[in-house]
């Protein structure tokens, strides 16, 4: 007889699943505000989920290839199948998914998908970073004075994963609050992108892992953060200067 089933689950995958389910609930609770039919919502959710998976893995491969010796097709395929995930790649993959939805259905309601999804990104990221902390990836720099937790357990590195998880959770609350007080007149998607890009640029200085790409002293994520800020600054200048 087998009265018990012993299952070992990877904590990162567990938190990713919890984060995906939380995002599904949050997004579903908002579809009426944005006049999005449930069938269309499900299609968009699945397309964006696929975009996240593909985008996050592709960016991981791109930043890993320069570190490889004797690059072969087999190594690249191995990375695609068994490599890690990069958040910015997943973010842009999801945005590409939203764009596909807009182009495919051409409905007015889909123009608001970016606003609908804005608080979903940091919510998912919150659970993802907790998963990173549990898995021991995306770790921070060594601490000169380790933090003693309990029963001999200590933290030897800057807990950048938990810092990022906390920031993202606060960002979710702030975005929903701004949307509520402005009654959707204030666009929260640009606020999300600019806020996270600024935070990510700073917190990257405390990262200690090498698998993130370093170019001219800055990580891949820091360069992407600068591009995001540059894009919105140029857009703002064009609007005010009527270029």
SERO-4910 file (N, C-alpha, C, O; in steps of 0.05 Angstrom, whole numbers):
BEGIN
 pado doro    nc1    nc2    nc3   cac1   cac2   cac3    cc1    cc2    cc3    oc1    oc2    oc3
  Unk    A     17    -24      0      0      0      0     18     25      0     41     25      9
  Unk    A      6     47    -10     21     72    -12      3     94      0    -11    109    -14
  Unk    A      3     96     27    -15    116     40     -7    145     36    -23    163     39
  Unk    A     18    150     28     27    177     24     41    180     -3     53    161    -13
  Unk    A     38    204    -15     52    210    -39     72    232    -34     65    254    -25
  Unk    A     97    226    -38    118    246    -33    126    258    -59    137    245    -77
  Unk    A    122    284    -61    127    299    -85    147    322    -79    143    337    -60
  Unk    A    168    324    -95    187    346    -92    182    366   -115    184    359   -139
  Unk    A    176    390   -108    171    411   -128    191    433   -126    199    441   -104
  Unk    A    201    443   -149    220    466   -148    205    491   -139    184    498   -150
  Unk    A    217    505   -119    204    528   -108    200    550   -129    179    564   -129
  Unk    A    219    553   -148    216    574   -168    191    569   -185    176    587   -190
  Unk    A    188    544   -194    164    537   -210    138    541   -194    118    550   -205
  Unk    A    139    535   -168    115    538   -152    107    567   -150     84    574   -153
  Unk    A    127    585   -145    120    613   -143    113    626   -170     96    644   -171
  Unk    A    124    615   -192    116    625   -218     87    617   -223     71    633   -234
  Unk    A     79    593   -215     51    584   -218     33    602   -201     11    610   -210
  Unk    A     41    607   -176     24    624   -159     22    652   -170      0    663   -171
  Unk    A     44    662   -180     44    689   -193     26    690   -217     11    709   -221
  Unk    A     27    669   -234     10    668   -257    -19    667   -250    -36    680   -262
  Unk    A    -26    652   -229    -54    650   -220    -63    676   -208    -86    685   -213
  Unk    A    -46    690   -193    -53    716   -182    -58    736   -204    -77    752   -202
  Unk    A    -41    736   -225    -45    754   -247    -71    748   -262    -85    767   -270
  Unk    A    -77    723   -265   -102    715   -278   -126    727   -263   -145    737   -275
  Unk    A   -126    725   -236   -148    735   -220   -149    766   -222   -171    777   -224
  Unk    A   -126    779   -220   -126    808   -221   -135    818   -248   -152    836   -249
  Unk    A   -125    806   -269   -133    815   -296   -163    810   -301   -177    826   -312
  Unk    A   -173    786   -292   -201    780   -295   -219    800   -280   -240    807   -290
  Unk    A   -210    809   -257   -226    828   -241   -227    855   -254   -243    872   -246
  Unk    A   -211    860   -275   -210    886   -287   -221    887   -316   -222    908   -328
  Unk    A   -230    864   -326   -238    864   -355   -263    880   -360   -267    891   -381
  Unk    A   -281    881   -340   -305    897   -344   -299    927   -346   -312    941   -362
  Unk    A   -279    936   -331   -271    964   -332   -262    971   -361   -266    994   -370
  Unk    A   -250    952   -374   -238    958   -400   -255    945   -423   -246    944   -446
  Unk    A   -279    937   -416   -298    927   -435   -287    905   -453   -289    906   -477
  Unk    A   -274    886   -440   -262    863   -454   -278    838   -448   -282    830   -425
  Unk    A   -287    825   -469   -303    800   -466   -285    778   -455   -261    777   -461
  Unk    A   -297    760   -440   -282    738   -427   -268    720   -447   -244    714   -443
  Unk    A   -280    712   -469   -266    695   -489   -241    709   -500   -220    697   -503
  Unk    A   -244    735   -506   -221    750   -516   -199    753   -494   -176    752   -500
  Unk    A   -208    756   -470   -189    758   -447   -173    733   -445   -148    734   -442
  Unk    A   -185    709   -447   -171    684   -445   -151    681   -468   -128    672   -464
  Unk    A   -159    688   -492   -141    687   -515   -117    704   -511    -94    696   -516
  Unk    A   -121    729   -502    -99    747   -498    -81    738   -476    -56    740   -478
  Unk    A    -93    727   -454    -77    717   -432    -58    694   -441    -35    694   -434
  Unk    A    -68    676   -457    -52    654   -467    -30    664   -486     -7    654   -485
  Unk    A    -38    682   -504    -18    693   -523      4    707   -508     28    704   -515
  Unk    A     -3    723   -488     17    737   -472     35    718   -456     59    722   -453
  Unk    A     23    696   -446     38    676   -431     59    663   -449     81    659   -440
  Unk    A     51    657   -473     70    646   -492     92    666   -499    115    659   -501
  Unk    A     84    692   -502    103    713   -507    123    716   -485    147    720   -490
  Unk    A    114    713   -460    132    715   -437    152    692   -437    176    697   -433
  Unk    A    143    668   -442    160    645   -443    181    647   -465    205    643   -459
  Unk    A    173    655   -489    192    657   -511    211    680   -507    235    677   -511
  Unk    A    200    703   -500    217    727   -497    238    725   -475    261    732   -479
  Unk    A    229    714   -452    248    712   -430    270    692   -435    293    696   -427
  Unk    A    264    671   -450    284    651   -456    303    661   -478    327    656   -478
  Unk    A    292    675   -498    308    686   -520    329    706   -510    352    705   -518
  Unk    A    320    724   -492    339    744   -482    360    730   -465    384    739   -465
  Unk    A    353    709   -450    373    694   -435    394    683   -454    418    684   -448
  Unk    A    385    671   -476    404    660   -495    422    681   -507    446    677   -510
  Unk    A    411    704   -514    426    726   -526    448    736   -508    470    742   -517
  Unk    A    442    738   -481    463    749   -463    482    727   -454    503    733   -443
  Unk    A    475    702   -460    493    680   -452    512    672   -474    535    664   -468
  Unk    A    504    675   -499    521    667   -522    549    680   -521    568    665   -526
  Unk    A    552    706   -515    579    717   -514    598    703   -494    622    705   -497
  Unk    A    587    690   -474    603    677   -453    610    648   -461    626    635   -447
  Unk    A    598    638   -483    603    610   -491    629    608   -507    638    626   -521
  Unk    A    642    585   -504    665    578   -520    657    557   -541    642    539   -534
  Unk    A    666    561   -564    660    542   -586    629    540   -589    617    519   -585
  Unk    A    617    562   -597    588    563   -600    579    543   -622    589    544   -645
  Unk    A    560    527   -615    549    507   -634    519    509   -633    507    520   -614
  Unk    A    506    499   -654    477    499   -655    466    482   -632    445    489   -621
  Unk    A    479    461   -624    470    444   -603    470    459   -576    452    456   -560
  Unk    A    491    475   -571    492    490   -546    469    511   -545    457    515   -525
  Unk    A    464    523   -568    443    543   -569    416    530   -564    399    541   -549
  Unk    A    411    507   -577    386    493   -573    383    484   -544    361    484   -533
  Unk    A    405    476   -532    405    468   -503    397    491   -485    381    488   -467
  Unk    A    408    515   -492    401    538   -476    371    545   -480    358    553   -461
  Unk    A    361    542   -504    333    548   -509    315    530   -494    293    538   -485
  Unk    A    323    505   -491    306    485   -478    310    484   -447    291    480   -432
  Unk    A    335    489   -438    341    485   -410    352    510   -396    360    509   -373
  Unk    A    353    532   -411    365    556   -399    347    570   -380    326    560   -372
  Unk    A    356    594   -371    341    609   -352    322    628   -365    317    627   -389
  Unk    A    311    647   -349    292    667   -359    302    694   -351    313    698   -329
  Unk    A    297    714   -368    304    742   -362    279    758   -363    263    757   -382
  Unk    A    274    774   -342    248    788   -339    243    806   -362    221    806   -373
  Unk    A    262    823   -369    257    842   -391    249    828   -417    232    838   -432
  Unk    A    261    805   -422    253    790   -446    224    781   -444    209    783   -464
  Unk    A    216    772   -420    188    764   -417    169    788   -419    147    785   -430
  Unk    A    177    811   -408    161    835   -410    156    843   -439    133    847   -447
  Unk    A    177    844   -455    174    851   -483    159    830   -498    145    836   -518
  Unk    A    162    805   -490    147    783   -503    117    786   -498    101    782   -516
  Unk    A    110    794   -473     82    799   -467     71    823   -482     48    822   -492
  Unk    A     87    844   -484     78    868   -499     74    861   -528     56    871   -541
  Unk    A     92    844   -539     88    835   -567     62    819   -570     49    821   -590
  Unk    A     56    803   -549     31    788   -549      7    806   -550    -12    801   -564
  Unk    A      8    828   -534    -14    847   -534    -17    860   -561    -39    864   -571
  Unk    A      6    867   -573      5    879   -600     -7    860   -620    -22    869   -638
  Unk    A     -1    834   -618    -12    815   -636    -43    814   -632    -57    812   -652
  Unk    A    -52    815   -608    -81    816   -602    -94    840   -615   -115    838   -627
  Unk    A    -81    863   -613    -92    887   -625    -94    885   -655   -114    893   -667
  Unk    A    -73    874   -667    -73    872   -696    -92    850   -706   -104    853   -728
  Unk    A    -96    829   -690   -112    807   -699   -142    814   -698   -157    808   -717
  Unk    A   -151    826   -676   -179    831   -672   -188    859   -679   -212    863   -686
  Unk    A   -170    879   -678   -176    906   -686   -201    917   -672   -219    927   -686
  Unk    A   -202    914   -646   -225    925   -631   -215    948   -613   -192    948   -604
  Unk    A   -233    967   -608   -226    990   -593   -217    982   -564   -199    995   -553
  Unk    A   -229    961   -553   -223    953   -526   -194    944   -523   -183    946   -502
  Unk    A   -183    934   -545   -155    924   -544   -135    947   -542   -112    942   -535
  Unk    A   -143    971   -548   -125    993   -545   -119    999   -515    -99   1012   -509
  Unk    A   -135    988   -497   -132    992   -469   -118    968   -455   -115    968   -431
  Unk    A   -109    949   -471    -97    925   -459    -72    931   -443    -66    919   -423
  Unk    A    -56    951   -452    -31    958   -438    -38    968   -410    -24    963   -391
  Unk    A    -59    984   -408    -68    995   -382    -79    972   -365    -74    972   -341
  Unk    A    -94    954   -376   -105    932   -361    -82    915   -350    -83    905   -327
  Unk    A    -61    911   -366    -39    893   -358    -19    907   -340     -2    893   -328
  Unk    A    -19    933   -338      2    948   -323      7    937   -295     30    932   -289
  Unk    A    -13    934   -278     -7    924   -251     -2    894   -250      8    883   -230
  Unk    A     -8    880   -272     -4    851   -273     26    844   -275     35    824   -264
  Unk    A     41    861   -289     69    856   -293     84    856   -266     98    836   -260
  Unk    A     81    877   -249     96    876   -224     85    855   -205    100    846   -188
  Unk    A     59    848   -207     49    828   -189     62    801   -195     70    786   -177
  Unk    A     63    794   -221     76    769   -229    106    770   -221    117    749   -212
  Unk    A    118    792   -225    147    795   -219    152    792   -189    173    782   -181
  Unk    A    133    801   -172    136    798   -143    141    768   -136    159    762   -122
  Unk    A    123    751   -146    125    723   -140    149    710   -153    162    692   -143
  Unk    A    156    720   -177    179    710   -191    205    715   -176    222    697   -174
  Unk    A    208    739   -164    232    745   -149    233    730   -123    255    722   -113
  Unk    A    210    724   -110    210    707    -87    220    679    -94    235    667    -80
  Unk    A    211    670   -118    220    644   -128    250    645   -133    264    625   -127
  Unk    A    261    667   -143    290    670   -147    305    668   -121    326    655   -119
  Unk    A    294    681   -100    307    680    -74    308    652    -63    328    643    -52
  Unk    A    286    638    -66    285    610    -56    303    592    -72    316    573    -61
  Unk    A    305    597    -98    322    580   -115    351    587   -114    369    571   -121
  Unk    A    357    611   -104    385    620   -101    397    632   -126    421    634   -129
  Unk    A    380    640   -145    390    653   -169    386    683   -167    373    693   -149
  Unk    A    398    698   -186    395    727   -187    404    739   -161    391    759   -151
  Unk    A    425    728   -148    433    736   -121    448    762   -121    457    772   -142
  Unk    A    452    773    -97    465    799    -94    495    796    -87    505    774    -85
  Unk    A    508    818    -82    536    819    -75    539    808    -46    521    810    -30
  Unk    A    563    797    -40    568    788    -13    566    810      8    575    833      2
  Unk    A    556    804     31    554    824     53    579    821     70    588    799     76
  Unk    A    590    844     78    614    844     96    606    833    123    621    819    136
  Unk    A    581    841    132    571    831    157    545    816    152    524    828    149
  Unk    A    546    789    151    522    773    146    500    779    165    504    785    189
  Unk    A    475    777    155    451    782    172    443    756    184    437    736    170
  Unk    A    443    755    211    435    731    225    404    730    227    392    748    237
  Unk    A    393    708    217    364    706    217    354    690    241    344    703    260
  Unk    A    357    664    242    349    648    265    361    621    263    366    610    242
  Unk    A    366    609    287    376    581    289    401    577    271    403    556    258
  Unk    A    419    596    272    444    593    257    441    600    227    461    600    213
  Unk    A    416    606    218    412    613    190    420    642    186    411    660    201
  Unk    A    435    647    166    444    675    161    443    681    131    444    664    114
  Unk    A    441    707    126    441    717     99    468    729     92    476    749    104
  Unk    A    481    717     73    509    725     67    511    745     43    532    755     38
  Unk    A    489    749     29    489    767      6    466    788      8    447    784     23
  Unk    A    469    809     -7    448    829     -8    423    816    -19    425    805    -41
  Unk    A    401    817     -5    377    803    -15    362    819    -37    340    828    -33
  Unk    A    376    822    -60    365    838    -81    338    827    -91    321    841   -101
  Unk    A    335    800    -90    310    788    -99    287    798    -82    265    805    -93
  Unk    A    291    798    -55    269    807    -38    264    837    -40    242    847    -38
  Unk    A    286    852    -44    283    881    -48    266    887    -73    248    904    -73
  Unk    A    271    872    -94    256    875   -119    227    866   -116    209    878   -127
  Unk    A    224    844   -101    196    834    -96    180    854    -81    157    859    -87
  Unk    A    193    866    -60    179    886    -44    172    911    -60    150    922    -58
  Unk    A    191    920    -77    186    943    -94    163    938   -113    145    955   -116
  Unk    A    163    915   -126    142    908   -144    114    907   -131     95    915   -143
  Unk    A    113    896   -107     88    894    -93     77    922    -86     54    928    -89
  Unk    A     95    940    -77     87    968    -72     78    981    -98     60    997    -98
  Unk    A     92    975   -120     85    987   -146     57    978   -155     42    994   -166
  Unk    A     50    953   -150     23    944   -156      2    961   -142    -17    970   -154
  Unk    A      6    964   -116    -13    980   -100    -14   1009   -109    -36   1020   -111
  Unk    A      9   1021   -115      9   1048   -124     -5   1052   -151    -20   1071   -155
  Unk    A      0   1033   -170    -13   1035   -196    -43   1033   -194    -58   1048   -207
  Unk    A    -53   1014   -178    -82   1011   -175    -94   1036   -161   -116   1044   -167
  Unk    A    -79   1047   -142    -88   1071   -128    -90   1095   -147   -109   1110   -147
  Unk    A    -69   1099   -163    -68   1121   -182    -91   1118   -202   -105   1138   -209
  Unk    A    -96   1094   -211   -118   1089   -230   -144   1095   -217   -162   1106   -230
  Unk    A   -147   1088   -191   -172   1092   -177   -178   1122   -173   -201   1131   -178
  Unk    A   -158   1137   -164   -163   1165   -158   -166   1182   -183   -180   1202   -183
  Unk    A   -154   1172   -205   -156   1188   -230   -179   1178   -248   -184   1190   -269
  Unk    A   -192   1157   -239   -215   1145   -254   -206   1139   -283   -221   1145   -302
  Unk    A   -182   1127   -285   -171   1118   -310   -164   1140   -330   -157   1135   -353
  Unk    A   -164   1165   -320   -154   1187   -338   -124   1188   -339   -112   1197   -359
  Unk    A   -111   1178   -318    -82   1177   -317    -72   1150   -328    -81   1129   -319
  Unk    A    -55   1151   -347    -43   1127   -359    -23   1115   -339     -4   1128   -332
  Unk    A    -27   1090   -331    -10   1078   -311     12   1060   -323     31   1054   -310
  Unk    A      8   1053   -348     29   1036   -361     56   1050   -363     76   1038   -356
  Unk    A     57   1075   -373     83   1089   -373     94   1093   -345    118   1091   -342
  Unk    A     77   1097   -326     86   1100   -298    100   1074   -289    121   1075   -276
  Unk    A     88   1052   -296    100   1026   -289    127   1023   -301    147   1016   -288
  Unk    A    129   1027   -328    154   1023   -342    176   1041   -331    198   1032   -327
  Unk    A    170   1067   -328    190   1085   -319    199   1080   -290    222   1082   -283
  Unk    A    180   1073   -273    186   1068   -245    203   1043   -242    223   1043   -228
  Unk    A    195   1022   -256    211    997   -254    238   1000   -267    258    990   -256
  Unk    A    240   1014   -289    265   1017   -303    285   1033   -285    309   1026   -284
  Unk    A    275   1053   -271    293   1069   -253    302   1051   -230    326   1051   -223
  Unk    A    284   1036   -218    291   1019   -196    311    997   -205    330    991   -191
  Unk    A    305    985   -228    322    963   -237    350    973   -243    370    958   -238
  Unk    A    352    997   -254    379   1008   -260    395   1010   -234    419   1004   -234
  Unk    A    383   1018   -213    397   1022   -187    403    995   -174    426    991   -165
  Unk    A    383    978   -172    387    953   -158    407    934   -171    419    917   -158
  Unk    A    412    938   -197    431    922   -212    460    925   -201    476    907   -204
  Unk    A    465    948   -189    492    953   -178    497    935   -154    520    930   -146
  Unk    A    476    924   -142    479    906   -119    477    876   -127    479    859   -110
  Unk    A    474    871   -153    473    843   -162    501    831   -162    520    845   -167
  Unk    A    502    805   -156    528    792   -155    531    769   -175    553    758   -177
  Unk    A    510    762   -188    512    740   -208    523    750   -234    519    773   -242
  Unk    A    537    732   -248    550    740   -273    532    735   -297    538    746   -319
  Unk    A    511    719   -294    495    711   -317    474    733   -322    450    729   -319
  Unk    A    483    757   -331    464    778   -337    475    797   -358    463    816   -366
  Unk    A    499    791   -367    511    807   -389    522    834   -379    506    849   -367
  Unk    A    547    839   -384    558    865   -376    571    878   -401    588    866   -414
  Unk    A    562    902   -407    571    917   -431    579    945   -422    563    960   -412
  Unk    A    605    951   -425    615    978   -418    609    985   -389    602   1008   -382
  Unk    A    611    965   -372    607    970   -343    578    968   -334    573    970   -309
  Unk    A    559    966   -352    531    964   -344    519    937   -353    528    926   -373
  Unk    A    500    927   -338    487    902   -345    467    906   -367    460    928   -374
  Unk    A    459    883   -379    439    884   -401    414    898   -392    403    915   -406
  Unk    A    405    892   -367    380    904   -356    383    934   -352    364    949   -356
  Unk    A    407    943   -345    412    972   -341    411    986   -368    400   1008   -370
  Unk    A    422    974   -389    420    986   -416    391    987   -425    383   1007   -437
  Unk    A    376    966   -420    348    966   -428    333    987   -413    315   1001   -424
  Unk    A    339    991   -387    326   1011   -371    332   1039   -382    314   1056   -383
  Unk    A    356   1043   -391    363   1069   -403    348   1074   -429    340   1096   -435
  Unk    A    345   1052   -445    330   1054   -470    301   1062   -464    290   1078   -479
  Unk    A    289   1050   -444    261   1056   -437    259   1085   -430    240   1099   -439
  Unk    A    277   1095   -412    275   1123   -405    280   1141   -429    267   1162   -432
  Unk    A    299   1134   -446    305   1150   -470    281   1151   -488    275   1172   -499
  Unk    A    267   1129   -491    243   1128   -509    222   1147   -499    211   1162   -515
  Unk    A    216   1147   -473    195   1164   -462    204   1194   -462    187   1211   -466
  Unk    A    229   1199   -458    239   1226   -459    236   1238   -487    228   1261   -491
  Unk    A    244   1222   -507    241   1231   -535    212   1235   -542    205   1254   -555
  Unk    A    195   1217   -533    166   1219   -538    155   1244   -525    138   1258   -537
  Unk    A    164   1250   -501    154   1274   -487    164   1299   -501    148   1318   -505
  Unk    A    189   1300   -510    199   1323   -524    184   1327   -550    178   1350   -557
  Unk    A    178   1306   -565    163   1308   -590    136   1320   -585    125   1336   -601
  Unk    A    123   1312   -563     96   1321   -557     96   1351   -550     79   1366   -559
  Unk    A    115   1359   -533    115   1387   -524    127   1406   -544    119   1429   -545
  Unk    A    145   1396   -560    157   1413   -580    144   1411   -607    151   1425   -626
  Unk    A    123   1393   -609    108   1389   -633    126   1382   -657    122   1392   -679
  Unk    A    145   1364   -652    163   1355   -673    149   1335   -691    161   1325   -710
***
